[in-house]
């Protein structure tokens, strides 16, 4: 698929696969191997054709005339004084903007990227869904977030891990997400290991089934956030379309097919899903499953009217799960001083 920048009417190269870039080189009067060279430069994050030192002048001039790397516009950038987490607001060139986050860990640097501008899933605790969905992102726009984080980060960084956990529901944009996964995995491009990538869904069952078939090596995280159907329906409207039983059945199929452990995300909301009874129910539901629970002491999201349970309660909740044999950890609260929850940067500007 060729992505075209309407304003400049130029082809955006970051969204093209290797064979498409070879075809483009041929269209511009060059042999296919020039396309392979171009593909390598583009996937290294180089945006200026003049820096692509092994391309002939005639090809560079053609590229300048007809193509662009497709980089994003940096609209906002915050760096946490507490833990070094960096948040970026990137403009897509059509009035839409998305958030991306850089987190540095001992094992490497992780980019959390968005799959859609806005979201139509309407989770009660999430600022991203408040204004609904504007549009889905292309594979090139998803890849660009990683390259542009590396470009604009406060100090040199090479992203080794990616989580698709920013704004949007990746399986509501299955084509964009799968195209991105193929691009980033391409051994002639970034060649990122599937095992270093995690896709997080709010529970779109058909997407989970397709993903298990097509990307069995990529990690799956499921935003569960409730121990029963009634609570989940209150905070996650998607649960009316795909109820808890269907979701759990799809998750079991996933682990059987892939032999991979699912991470269940569980944001603790005061008075909604954080009681001892909730912990016991959750443990019963997950017993025997190849899984791990990631407890999130929710950042306070002013617009949603919901309160997080706090770290102390999160640790108690984790202990209750562990006692019942369910592995659980409390997620570190990164970037709490710089607009913590997903969607907050975008909302402020909007
Ligand atoms: S939590 Fe995720 S799926 Fe739910 S509304 Fe927010 S962005 Fe969408």
Boltz pocket constraint, residues with backbone or C-beta under 6 A from the ligand:
constraints:
  - pocket:
      binder: B
      contacts: [[A, 118], [A, 119], [A, 120], [A, 121], [A, 122], [A, 123], [A, 126], [A, 127], [A, 128], [A, 129], [A, 166], [A, 167], [A, 168], [A, 169], [A, 202], [A, 342]]
      max_distance: 6.0
